[in-house]
Amino acid sequence: MIPNGVEDEDKFLSAGIAGLQQNAFYMHRALDSNNLKDALKYSAQMLSELRTSRLSPHKYYELYMRAFDELRKLEIFFKEETNRGCSIVELYELVQHAGNILPRLYLLCTVGSVYIKSKEAPAKDILKDLVEMCRGIQHPLRGLFLRSYLSQVSKDKLPDIGSEHEGDADTVVDAVEFVLQNFTEMNKLWVRMQHQGPAREKEKREKERSELRDLVGKNLHVLGQIEGIDLEMYKETVLPRVLEQVVNCKDEIAQGYLMDCMIQVFPDEYHLQTLETLLGACPQLQPSVDIKMVLARLMERLSNYAALSTDVLPEFFQVEAFAKLNSAIGKVIEAQEDMPIAGVVTLFSSLLTFTLHVHPDRLDYVDQILGACVKKLSGKGKLKDSKATKQIVALLSAPLEKYKDIDTALKLSNYPHVMEYLDDATSKEMANVLVQTILKNKTCISTAEKVEALFELMKGLLRDLDENLDDELDEEDFKEEQNSVARLIQMLHNDDPEEMLKIICSVKKHILRGGPKRLPFTVPPLIFNSLKLVRRLQNQDENAPEEEASSMPKKIFQFLNQIIEALSSVPVPELALRLYLECAEAANDSDLEPVAYEFFTQAYILYEEEISDSKAQITAIQLIIGTLQRMHIFGVENRDTLTHKATGYSAKLLKKPDQCKAVYSCAHLFWVDDQDSIKDGERVLLCLKRALRIANAAQQMSNATRGSSGSVLLFIEILNKYLYFFEKGVTQITVASIQSLIELITTEMQSENKPADPAADALLASTLRYIQFQKDKGGAVGEKYESLKS
């Protein structure tokens, strides 16, 4: 009986080690003096310590390893004795006189190893004798370690082909028979352990058995190393014998482990050629055996084998591997009705990986597997089991990794049906995998139908499936996800404008459901992709007869207006204003004045009603002025209205310096180089004078509040505007007005209460150098600047 107390067990182990070491000491003395009689006596007493039943497998192994080390020394001594003239046959007989059977058999195996090496008798006869004699130990633990020792000392002495111990023509059969017999007996001993002791210690026994499983599995490993086992022998002898033992033992632990061992140790081509036999054993295993892992390992090995070279693929076709595996999986799932969903999906995922390696061109096989998975998942609802969802992600990712083309995945009718069973978080994760695959492979999705299918698969990224999900998501992660979606939208393209418009409409439908948090990320790329289409149509219309000009741009602009309006729910007025101005410029290029005017109107409404932050107002004014300056489509009335509004906004900014900069920027609205109709020098001068008044007021305010005249930087900036328009030929800008402004700035710079201002000094110096440079040019330009005194 194995004691319950760990302390007691440690005590028995210490006693066993002490006894073993003491007898080993005397054995060493006998070995040193070449005293065979005493060597056998003390070695037998030493090995008697292994007769204990008081140790757990873990502790017994520790004791066994110490004995094993001593036996190696004894084996060397036996070999030296035979070299000194001692008969190995007599020695083999002599050790059998040991009093106890366990020491006797250990000594017999040790001498037997030397006997085989001596070649005085055929290896097969000695091995047969040893394996039969070991039947004398039927205690599970002691028997397992004894046979493990036999396997260890004989593995390099088997009569295999090419071995120094090779015998007659049936030599390999003898080697196989020996290993199979030892394996069978060891497995019986191992299984018997399960049925010893009280039922309450079942878990403990299972743990102990798991610790010992490698002892049994090593036999299969030795079988796998025998060179003489060809496919025929494996098919006719080895596989049936091993499977017979596995099935007949009716033990859950043994069956699961040994099936896995078989798959790992024998060659892949053998598994392929005996697939039917191997799969036929699966339904005969105990219901509690984790058969899904066995099949998954088998398919993984076969998949890797197929991936090595295309030369082996005909073998798979010849044995109809897919049909057999598919059928076997169906039977296993049907037989094990209570198999967890994670297990079911694992099987389908392994089969799919196998199919993608062996039949990459058979999309119908791939879809068939996905369909079978959908059938099994039907009625389960959203899966909550993390293992199951992880396996579904692996299942859905496999086709993407193989084909590197989302188009192929979109052809699989059951692909979206499998995704429906993912919970919201995993659905989002899978959607991200899809997007990253497209971006990585730069796949162009070119039809509205595919876009619709893709965006339906991506719904986890495009809208809030679970309100709590985005609250938990890190802000940086969220931005990264949405930026990926934005890049994807930019990649959508079709050369046919009609189809491209359908794509844009499809995208719009999906992104407008995205909620206020997503719209600022997804609306701009859709706007710009639509504007690309507008410009493409514009180029086509320029080359087409006037009556054939497309009406599509108007439809697109109406559509864009609706999308930008959706941003009002966020709200992000600065972004919406930018987009309105982008659309206005595109409408200008398409010669659609009413459309461009409407976009400007919407931008102005946003500015008046939504933008209140002073910094945002400054940016918005600069954008409005810059865009309006580039517009050529407006008639006099519309342009005057928009220009008047822009100058009005500029003059109403909060800070005087900001007002000044905005007002002098407005001067550009009245003088555009490439448009003769927009050259109003009077209003240019009016803007600049107004800017000067505001700059003067800003300086007075600085003097009143800070006691100093403040910076003259604004005056220098206005001077630069004077010079710009002077060069452009605005007659109202005279040399006298520029000269007076230079003198004003110089006077201010020399004022006693003026604070140091390096930026103003640098800008003035640069401006004066420019004036001198223009003078030095000579010619018409030089004449214009000649009368200026700098």
C-alpha positions in Angstrom: 0.0 0.0 0.0 1.2 3.5 -0.9 0.9 5.6 2.3 -1.2 8.8 2.3 1.4 10.9 4.1 4.0 12.6 2.0 6.4 12.6 5.0 6.0 8.8 5.4 6.7 8.4 1.7 9.8 10.6 1.9 11.0 8.5 4.9 10.5 5.2 2.9 12.4 6.7 -0.1 15.3 7.8 2.1 15.4 4.3 3.6 15.4 2.7 0.2 18.1 5.0 -1.1 20.2 4.3 2.0 19.9 0.5 1.5 20.6 0.8 -2.2 23.7 2.9 -1.6 25.0 0.6 1.1 24.8 -2.5 -1.1 26.1 -0.5 -4.1 29.2 0.3 -2.0 29.9 -3.4 -1.3 29.1 -4.2 -4.9 31.7 -1.6 -6.1 34.3 -3.2 -3.8 33.5 -6.6 -5.3 33.8 -5.2 -8.8 37.2 -3.6 -8.0 38.5 -6.9 -6.7 36.9 -8.8 -9.7 34.9 -10.9 -7.2 31.9 -12.1 -9.3 30.2 -14.0 -6.5 30.1 -11.0 -4.2 29.2 -8.7 -7.0 26.1 -10.8 -7.8 25.2 -11.1 -4.1 25.3 -7.3 -3.3 23.8 -6.3 -6.7 20.8 -8.6 -5.9 20.5 -7.1 -2.4 20.7 -3.6 -3.9 18.0 -4.4 -6.5 15.8 -5.8 -3.7 15.1 -2.2 -2.7 13.0 -1.9 -5.9 10.6 -4.5 -4.5 8.9 -1.8 -2.4 5.2 -1.0 -2.7 5.3 2.0 -0.4 6.3 4.6 -3.0 4.3 6.7 -5.5 5.4 6.4 -9.2 7.3 9.7 -8.9 9.3 8.6 -5.8 9.8 5.1 -7.2 11.3 6.6 -10.4 13.9 8.4 -8.3 14.9 5.1 -6.6 14.9 3.3 -10.0 17.2 5.8 -11.6 19.8 5.3 -8.9 19.6 1.6 -9.4 19.8 2.1 -13.2 23.1 4.0 -12.8 24.6 1.2 -10.8 23.4 -1.4 -13.3 25.3 0.3 -16.1 28.5 -0.2 -14.0 27.6 -3.8 -13.4 27.0 -4.3 -17.2 30.5 -3.0 -17.9 31.9 -5.5 -15.3 30.0 -8.4 -16.9 31.5 -7.5 -20.3 35.0 -7.3 -18.8 34.5 -10.7 -17.1 33.6 -12.3 -20.5 36.8 -10.8 -21.9 38.7 -12.4 -19.1 37.4 -15.8 -20.1 34.2 -16.1 -18.1 31.5 -17.9 -20.2 28.6 -15.6 -20.9 26.3 -18.6 -21.2 27.3 -19.7 -17.7 26.9 -16.1 -16.4 23.4 -16.0 -17.9 22.6 -19.2 -16.1 24.2 -18.0 -12.9 22.2 -14.8 -12.4 19.0 -16.9 -12.5 19.9 -18.3 -9.1 19.2 -15.0 -7.4 16.7 -15.5 -4.5 14.0 -12.9 -5.4 12.5 -12.7 -8.8 12.7 -8.9 -9.3 16.5 -8.7 -8.7 16.9 -11.9 -10.7 15.1 -10.4 -13.8 17.0 -7.1 -13.6 20.3 -9.0 -13.5 19.1 -11.3 -16.3 18.3 -8.3 -18.5 21.7 -6.8 -17.7 23.6 -10.0 -18.6 21.3 -10.5 -21.6 22.5 -7.2 -23.0 26.1 -8.4 -22.8 25.0 -11.8 -24.1 23.5 -10.2 -27.3 26.6 -8.1 -27.8 28.8 -11.2 -27.6 26.8 -12.7 -30.5 27.3 -16.2 -29.0 23.5 -16.7 -29.5 21.0 -15.1 -31.9 19.7 -11.8 -30.6 16.1 -12.9 -31.3 16.3 -15.9 -29.0 17.7 -14.0 -26.1 15.2 -11.1 -26.5 12.3 -13.6 -26.7 13.6 -15.3 -23.5 13.9 -12.0 -21.7 10.5 -10.7 -22.7 8.8 -14.0 -21.6 10.7 -14.1 -18.3 9.5 -10.6 -17.4 6.0 -12.0 -17.2 7.0 -13.1 -13.7 6.4 -9.6 -12.4 2.7 -8.7 -12.5 2.8 -5.9 -9.9 1.9 -2.8 -12.2 4.5 -0.4 -10.9 7.4 -2.8 -10.5 6.5 -4.5 -13.8 6.4 -1.3 -15.8 9.8 -0.2 -14.6 11.3 -3.7 -15.2 10.0 -3.8 -18.7 11.1 -0.2 -19.2 14.6 -1.3 -18.3 14.4 -4.2 -20.7 13.4 -1.8 -23.5 16.2 0.6 -22.6 19.0 -1.9 -22.6 17.8 -3.7 -25.8 16.8 -0.8 -28.1 20.2 -0.6 -29.7 20.5 -4.4 -30.0 17.4 -5.3 -32.0 17.9 -7.5 -35.0 17.0 -4.8 -37.4 18.1 -4.4 -41.1 21.6 -3.0 -41.2 22.2 -3.7 -37.5 25.2 -5.7 -36.3 22.7 -8.0 -34.7 20.8 -8.7 -37.9 20.0 -12.4 -38.3 18.1 -14.3 -41.1 15.5 -13.0 -43.5 12.8 -12.7 -40.7 15.1 -10.6 -38.6 12.8 -7.5 -38.6 9.8 -9.6 -37.8 11.6 -10.8 -34.7 12.5 -7.3 -33.6 8.9 -6.1 -34.2 7.5 -9.0 -32.3 9.7 -8.4 -29.3 8.8 -4.7 -29.1 5.1 -5.4 -29.7 5.0 -8.0 -27.0 6.8 -5.8 -24.5 4.4 -2.9 -25.4 1.3 -5.1 -25.0 2.4 -6.3 -21.5 3.4 -2.8 -20.4 0.1 -1.4 -21.5 -1.8 -4.1 -19.6 0.2 -3.3 -16.4 -0.4 0.4 -16.9 -4.2 0.0 -17.4 -4.4 -2.4 -14.4 -3.2 0.4 -12.1 -6.5 2.2 -12.7 -8.4 -0.6 -11.1 -6.4 -0.9 -7.9 -7.2 0.9 -4.7 -10.4 2.6 -3.4 -12.7 4.5 -5.7 -12.1 7.8 -3.8 -8.5 7.8 -5.0 -9.4 7.7 -8.7 -8.1 11.1 -9.5 -4.8 10.4 -7.7 -4.4 7.2 -9.6 -5.1 9.0 -12.9 -2.4 11.6 -12.1 0.1 8.8 -11.2 -0.7 7.0 -14.4 -0.2 10.1 -16.4 3.3 10.4 -14.9 4.1 6.9 -16.1 2.7 7.1 -19.7 6.0 7.8 -21.3 7.3 4.4 -20.2 4.6 2.8 -22.3 4.9 5.2 -25.2 8.7 4.6 -25.6 7.9 1.2 -27.1 6.0 2.9 -29.9 8.9 5.3 -30.4 11.3 2.3 -30.6 9.0 0.7 -33.2 9.0 3.9 -35.2 12.8 3.8 -35.3 13.1 0.2 -36.7 14.4 0.7 -40.2 13.1 -2.6 -41.5 9.4 -1.7 -41.0 8.2 -0.8 -44.5 4.7 0.2 -45.5 3.6 -3.3 -46.1 4.7 -4.6 -42.7 3.2 -1.5 -41.0 -0.1 -2.0 -42.7 -0.3 -5.8 -42.2 1.4 -6.3 -38.8 2.3 -3.2 -36.7 -0.8 -1.0 -37.1 -3.4 -3.8 -36.6 -1.5 -5.2 -33.5 -1.2 -1.7 -31.9 -4.7 -0.7 -32.7 -6.0 -4.0 -31.3 -4.3 -3.4 -28.0 -5.5 0.3 -27.9 -9.1 -0.6 -28.6 -9.3 -3.7 -26.4 -7.8 -2.1 -23.3 -11.0 0.1 -23.0 -9.2 2.7 -21.0 -9.7 6.4 -21.6 -6.2 7.6 -20.6 -4.4 4.8 -22.5 -6.5 5.1 -25.7 -6.1 8.9 -26.0 -2.3 8.9 -25.2 -1.4 5.9 -27.4 -3.4 7.1 -30.4 -1.5 10.4 -30.1 1.8 8.5 -29.8 1.0 6.5 -33.0 0.3 9.7 -35.0 3.5 11.3 -33.8 6.1 8.4 -34.1 5.2 6.8 -37.5 5.8 8.4 -40.9 3.2 10.7 -42.5 3.1 8.6 -45.7 2.2 5.5 -43.6 -0.7 7.4 -42.0 -1.9 8.4 -45.4 -1.9 4.9 -46.9 -3.6 3.4 -43.8 -6.0 6.3 -43.2 -9.1 4.1 -43.4 -7.8 1.6 -40.8 -6.7 4.4 -38.4 -10.0 6.3 -38.7 -12.0 3.1 -38.4 -10.6 2.6 -34.9 -11.8 6.1 -33.7 -15.5 5.2 -33.2 -14.4 2.1 -31.2 -12.6 4.2 -28.6 -14.3 5.0 -25.2 -16.8 7.9 -25.5 -14.8 9.9 -22.9 -11.6 9.8 -25.1 -10.8 13.3 -26.5 -11.0 12.0 -30.1 -11.1 15.5 -31.5 -7.5 16.1 -30.4 -6.5 12.8 -31.9 -8.1 13.7 -35.3 -6.8 17.3 -35.1 -3.2 16.0 -34.6 -3.6 13.6 -37.5 -4.9 16.3 -39.8 -2.2 18.7 -38.7 0.5 16.1 -39.5 -1.0 15.4 -42.9 -1.4 19.1 -43.6 2.3 19.7 -42.9 3.2 16.7 -45.0 1.1 18.1 -47.9 2.7 21.5 -47.5 6.2 20.1 -47.9 5.9 19.4 -51.6 3.3 19.3 -54.3 4.8 16.0 -55.4 2.9 14.2 -52.6 -0.5 15.6 -53.4 -1.4 12.8 -55.9 -1.1 10.4 -52.9 -3.8 12.3 -51.1 -6.1 12.3 -54.2 -5.5 8.6 -54.7 -6.6 7.6 -51.2 -9.5 10.2 -51.2 -8.2 11.6 -48.0 -10.6 14.5 -47.8 -13.7 12.3 -48.2 -12.4 9.8 -45.5 -11.5 12.5 -43.0 -14.8 14.4 -43.6 -16.8 11.2 -43.1 -14.9 10.3 -39.9 -15.4 13.7 -38.4 -19.1 13.6 -39.2 -19.4 10.2 -37.5 -17.4 11.3 -34.4 -19.6 14.4 -34.0 -22.7 12.4 -34.5 -21.7 9.7 -32.0 -20.6 12.2 -29.3 -23.7 14.3 -29.0 -22.4 16.0 -25.8 -19.1 17.1 -27.4 -18.5 20.8 -26.5 -18.9 23.3 -29.3 -15.2 24.2 -29.0 -14.3 20.6 -29.8 -16.6 20.5 -32.8 -15.2 23.7 -34.3 -11.6 22.5 -33.6 -12.3 19.5 -35.8 -13.8 21.6 -38.6 -10.9 24.0 -38.3 -8.3 21.2 -38.6 -10.2 19.7 -41.6 -10.3 23.1 -43.2 -6.5 23.6 -42.8 -6.0 20.2 -44.2 -8.2 21.0 -47.2 -6.5 24.3 -47.9 -3.2 22.5 -48.1 -4.3 19.5 -50.1 -7.2 21.0 -52.2 -6.5 24.8 -52.4 -8.5 25.0 -55.6 -11.6 23.3 -54.3 -13.6 26.2 -52.8 -16.6 23.9 -52.7 -14.8 21.7 -50.2 -14.0 24.8 -48.0 -17.6 26.0 -48.2 -18.9 22.5 -47.4 -16.9 22.5 -44.2 -18.1 25.9 -43.2 -21.7 24.8 -44.0 -21.3 21.7 -41.8 -20.1 24.0 -39.0 -23.1 26.3 -39.4 -25.4 23.3 -39.3 -23.9 22.2 -36.0 -24.0 25.7 -34.5 -27.6 26.3 -35.5 -29.8 27.1 -32.6 -26.8 27.9 -30.3 -27.1 31.7 -30.6 -24.1 33.9 -29.9 -21.2 31.8 -28.5 -20.0 32.8 -25.0 -17.4 30.1 -24.7 -14.0 31.8 -25.3 -12.4 28.5 -26.5 -15.2 28.1 -29.1 -14.9 31.7 -30.4 -11.2 31.4 -30.6 -11.5 28.3 -32.7 -14.1 30.0 -35.0 -11.7 32.9 -35.5 -9.0 30.3 -36.5 -11.5 28.7 -38.8 -12.4 32.0 -40.5 -8.8 33.2 -40.7 -7.5 30.1 -42.4 -8.9 30.9 -45.9 -7.7 34.5 -45.6 -4.1 33.4 -44.7 -4.1 30.8 -47.5 -5.6 32.8 -50.4 -4.4 36.3 -49.2 -7.5 37.6 -51.1 -10.7 38.7 -49.5 -12.5 38.1 -52.9 -12.1 34.4 -52.4 -13.6 34.5 -48.9 -16.5 36.5 -50.2 -17.3 33.7 -52.7 -17.9 31.3 -49.7 -21.6 31.5 -49.1 -21.3 30.0 -45.6 -18.6 32.4 -44.4 -20.9 35.1 -43.2 -23.2 32.5 -41.6 -20.3 31.3 -39.4 -19.5 34.8 -38.3 -23.1 35.3 -37.1 -22.3 33.0 -34.1 -19.4 35.1 -32.8 -20.1 37.4 -29.8 -19.8 41.1 -30.4 -16.2 41.4 -29.1 -15.0 38.5 -31.3 -17.0 39.7 -34.3 -15.1 42.9 -34.0 -11.8 41.1 -33.7 -12.6 39.0 -36.8 -13.7 42.2 -38.7 -10.3 43.7 -37.9 -8.5 40.6 -39.3 -10.5 41.0 -42.5 -9.6 44.7 -42.8 -5.9 44.1 -42.1 -5.8 41.3 -44.7 -7.2 43.6 -47.3 -4.7 46.4 -46.4 -1.7 44.1 -46.2 -2.4 42.5 -49.6 -3.7 45.8 -51.2 -6.8 44.1 -52.4 -9.1 46.2 -54.5 -12.8 45.6 -53.8 -14.4 46.6 -57.1 -18.1 45.8 -57.1 -21.0 47.0 -55.0 -22.1 43.4 -54.3 -18.7 42.5 -52.8 -18.6 45.8 -50.8 -22.0 45.0 -49.4 -20.9 41.5 -48.4 -17.6 42.8 -47.0 -19.2 45.6 -44.9 -21.7 43.1 -43.6 -18.9 41.0 -42.3 -17.2 44.1 -40.9 -20.2 45.3 -39.0 -18.4 44.8 -35.7 -16.1 47.7 -36.6 -18.7 49.8 -38.3 -21.3 50.1 -35.6 -21.9 49.6 -31.9 -23.1 46.0 -31.6 -22.7 46.2 -27.8 -23.0 49.6 -26.1 -20.6 48.7 -23.3 -17.9 47.3 -25.7 -16.6 50.6 -27.0 -16.5 52.1 -23.4 -14.1 49.4 -22.5 -11.9 49.8 -25.6 -8.8 51.9 -25.3 -9.1 55.2 -27.1 -5.9 54.6 -29.1 -7.1 51.1 -30.1 -10.4 52.6 -31.3 -8.6 55.2 -33.4 -6.4 52.6 -34.9 -9.3 50.4 -35.8 -11.3 53.3 -37.4 -8.2 54.6 -39.3 -7.9 51.1 -40.8 -11.5 51.3 -41.9 -10.8 54.7 -43.4 -7.9 53.4 -45.4 -10.1 50.5 -46.6 -12.7 53.0 -47.9 -10.1 54.9 -49.8 -9.0 51.7 -51.5 -12.5 51.0 -53.0 -12.4 51.5 -56.8 -14.1 50.7 -60.0 -13.3 52.2 -63.4 -17.0 52.2 -64.3 -18.6 55.4 -62.8 -22.0 53.8 -62.4 -20.6 50.9 -60.4 -18.4 53.2 -58.4 -21.5 55.2 -57.4 -23.2 52.1 -56.3 -20.1 51.2 -54.2 -20.2 54.7 -52.6 -23.9 54.4 -51.8 -23.4 51.0 -50.2 -20.6 52.3 -48.0 -22.7 55.3 -47.0 -25.5 53.0 -45.9 -23.2 51.2 -43.6 -21.1 54.0 -42.1 -24.1 56.2 -41.3 -25.2 53.5 -38.8 -21.8 53.9 -37.1 -22.8 56.4 -34.4 -21.3 59.8 -33.6 -18.0 58.3 -32.4 -17.2 56.7 -35.7 -18.4 59.2 -38.2 -15.5 61.7 -37.9 -13.2 58.8 -39.0 -15.4 57.2 -41.7 -17.1 60.2 -43.4 -14.0 62.0 -44.7 -12.6 59.1 -46.7 -16.0 58.5 -48.3 -16.2 62.2 -49.2 -12.7 62.2 -50.8 -13.3 58.9 -52.6 -16.6 60.4 -54.0 -14.7 63.6 -55.0 -12.2 61.4 -56.9 -15.1 60.1 -58.8 -16.4 63.6 -59.5 -13.0 64.7 -60.9 -12.8 61.6 -63.0 -16.2 62.4 -64.5 -15.1 66.0 -65.0 -12.2 64.8 -67.1 -14.5 62.5 -69.1 -16.9 65.3 -69.7 -14.2 67.6 -71.0 -13.5 65.1 -73.7 -17.1 64.4 -74.5 -19.6 66.4 -76.6 -21.6 68.9 -74.5 -24.9 67.0 -74.9 -23.3 63.9 -73.5 -22.1 65.5 -70.3 -22.9 63.4 -67.4 -25.6 64.4 -64.8 -24.0 62.1 -62.3 -21.8 64.8 -60.5 -25.0 66.6 -59.4 -26.3 63.3 -57.9 -23.0 62.8 -56.1 -23.0 66.3 -54.7 -26.5 65.9 -53.3 -25.4 62.7 -51.8 -22.3 64.3 -50.3 -24.4 67.1 -48.7 -26.5 64.4 -47.0 -23.4 62.7 -45.6 -21.8 65.8 -44.2 -25.1 66.8 -42.6 -24.9 63.5 -40.7 -21.8 64.9 -38.9 -24.0 67.5 -37.2 -25.0 64.7 -34.7 -21.4 64.4 -33.5 -20.9 67.4 -33.5 -17.6 68.3 -35.3 -18.3 71.6 -37.0 -14.7 72.3 -37.9 -14.4 69.0 -39.8 -17.8 69.5 -41.5 -16.8 73.0 -42.6 -13.6 71.7 -44.2 -15.6 69.0 -46.0 -18.2 71.6 -47.3 -15.3 73.7 -48.6 -13.7 70.7 -50.3 -17.0 69.9 -52.0 -17.5 73.5 -53.0 -14.1 73.5 -54.7 -14.9 70.3 -56.5 -18.3 71.8 -57.6 -16.4 74.8 -58.9 -14.2 72.6 -61.0 -17.3 70.9 -62.4 -18.8 74.3 -63.3 -21.8 73.8 -61.0 -22.3 77.3 -59.5 -25.6 76.7 -57.6 -24.0 73.6 -56.0 -20.8 75.4 -55.0 -22.8 78.3 -53.6 -24.9 75.9 -51.5 -21.8 74.3 -50.0 -20.4 77.7 -49.1 -23.8 78.6 -47.5 -23.7 75.5 -45.4 -20.1 76.3 -44.4 -21.1 79.8 -43.4 -24.1 78.6 -41.3 -21.8 76.2 -39.5 -19.3 79.0 -38.8 -22.0 81.3 -37.4 -24.0 78.8 -35.4 -21.5 76.1 -34.3 -17.9 77.5 -34.2 -17.4 79.6 -31.1 -13.8 78.9 -30.1 -11.6 81.7 -31.2 -8.7 79.5 -32.4 -11.2 77.4 -34.4 -12.7 80.6 -35.9 -9.3 81.8 -37.1 -8.6 78.5 -38.8 -12.1 78.4 -40.4 -11.7 82.0 -41.7 -8.3 81.2 -43.3 -9.9 78.1 -45.0 -12.9 80.1 -46.2 -10.7 82.9 -47.6 -8.3 80.4 -49.3 -11.1 78.4 -50.9 -13.2 81.4 -52.0 -10.1 82.9 -53.6 -9.7 79.9 -55.8 -13.3 79.9 -57.0 -13.9 81.0 -60.6 -17.5 79.9 -61.2 -19.4 82.5 -59.2 -21.2 85.4 -60.8 -20.7 88.9 -59.5 -23.7 88.8 -57.2 -22.9 85.5 -55.6 -19.2 86.3 -55.2 -20.0 89.7 -53.7 -22.3 88.1 -51.2 -19.8 85.5 -50.1 -16.9 87.9 -50.1 -18.8 90.4 -48.0 -19.6 87.7 -45.5 -16.0 86.6 -45.3 -14.7 90.1 -44.7 -17.4 90.6 -42.1 -16.4 87.5 -40.2 -12.8 88.6 -40.3 -13.5 92.0 -38.7 -15.5 90.3 -35.9 -12.8 88.0 -34.6 -12.2 88.4 -30.9 -8.5 89.5 -30.8 -7.3 92.5 -32.7 -4.2 90.8 -34.2 -6.4 88.0 -35.5 -8.8 90.5 -37.0 -5.9 92.3 -38.7 -4.5 89.1 -40.2 -7.9 88.0 -41.4 -8.7 91.3 -43.0 -5.5 91.7 -44.9 -6.0 88.1 -46.1 -9.4 89.2 -47.5 -7.6 91.5 -49.9 -6.7 88.4 -52.0 -10.5 87.9 -52.6 -10.5 91.1 -54.7 -7.5 90.4 -56.9 -7.0 87.1 -58.6 -4.2 86.8 -61.2 -5.9 84.4 -63.6 -9.3 86.0 -63.5 -9.7 89.4 -65.2 -13.2 89.8 -63.7 -11.8 89.8 -60.2 -9.4 92.7 -60.1 -10.7 95.4 -57.9 -7.8 97.5 -56.7 -10.0 99.9 -54.7 -11.3 97.1 -52.5 -7.8 95.7 -52.1 -6.6 99.0 -50.8 -9.7 99.3 -48.6 -8.9 95.9 -47.0 -5.3 96.9 -46.4 -6.1 100.3 -44.9 -8.7 98.6 -42.7 -6.0 96.2 -41.6 -3.7 99.1 -40.8 -6.4 100.8 -38.6 -6.9 97.5 -36.7 -3.1 97.1 -36.3 -2.9 100.7 -35.0 -5.8 100.0 -32.6 -4.1 96.8 -31.4 -0.9 98.8 -30.6 -2.9 101.5 -28.7 -4.6 98.8 -26.6 -1.1 97.3 -25.8 0.1 100.7 -24.8 -2.9 101.3 -22.6 -2.7 97.9 -20.8 1.1 97.2 -20.8 2.6 100.7 -21.0 4.5 99.8 -24.2 3.6 100.3 -27.8 3.6 96.6 -28.5 5.0 94.7 -31.5 5.1 96.3 -35.0 5.0 92.8 -36.5 1.5 93.3 -37.9 2.6 96.5 -39.7 5.5 94.6 -41.3 3.2 91.9 -42.4 0.8 94.5 -44.0 3.8 96.1 -45.7 4.5 92.7 -47.3 0.9 92.6 -48.6 1.4 96.1 -50.0 4.5 95.0 -51.8 2.7 91.9 -53.1 -0.1 93.8 -54.7 2.2 96.6 -55.8 4.1 93.9 -57.9 0.9 92.5 -59.2 0.0 95.9 -60.7 -2.7 97.2 -58.4 -2.5 100.8 -59.3 -4.1 102.0 -56.1 -1.0 100.8 -54.2 1.4 103.6 -54.8 5.1 104.0 -54.0 4.1 106.9 -51.6 1.8 104.7 -49.6 4.5 102.0 -49.3 7.1 104.6 -48.4 5.0 106.1 -45.7 4.3 102.6 -44.2 8.1 101.9 -44.2 8.7 105.2 -42.4 6.0 104.5 -39.9 7.5 101.1 -39.1 11.0 102.5 -38.8 9.8 105.2 -36.4 8.0 102.7 -34.3 11.1 100.4 -34.2 13.2 103.3 -32.9 10.7 104.3 -30.2 12.2 104.3 -26.7 9.3 102.4 -25.0 9.3 99.6 -27.7 10.2 96.2 -26.2 12.7 94.0 -27.9 11.1 91.9 -30.7 13.6 89.7 -32.6 10.8 88.3 -34.9 9.8 91.8 -36.0 13.5 92.8 -36.5 14.2 89.7 -38.6 11.0 90.1 -40.8 11.7 93.8 -41.4 15.4 93.1 -42.4 14.2 90.4 -44.8 11.6 92.7 -46.3 14.1 95.5 -46.8 16.6 93.1 -48.4 13.8 92.0 -50.8 13.1 95.6 -51.8 16.8 96.2 -52.4 17.0 92.9 -54.4 14.1 94.1 -56.6 15.9 97.4 -57.2 19.1 95.7 -58.2 17.2 93.6 -60.8 16.9 96.6 -63.1 14.4 96.7 -66.0 10.7 97.3 -65.4 10.8 95.8 -62.0 13.8 97.8 -60.9 12.1 101.0 -62.1 9.0 100.4 -60.0 11.1 100.0 -56.9 13.7 102.7 -57.7 11.9 105.5 -55.9 11.4 103.5 -52.7 13.8 104.5 -50.0 14.7 101.7 -47.6 
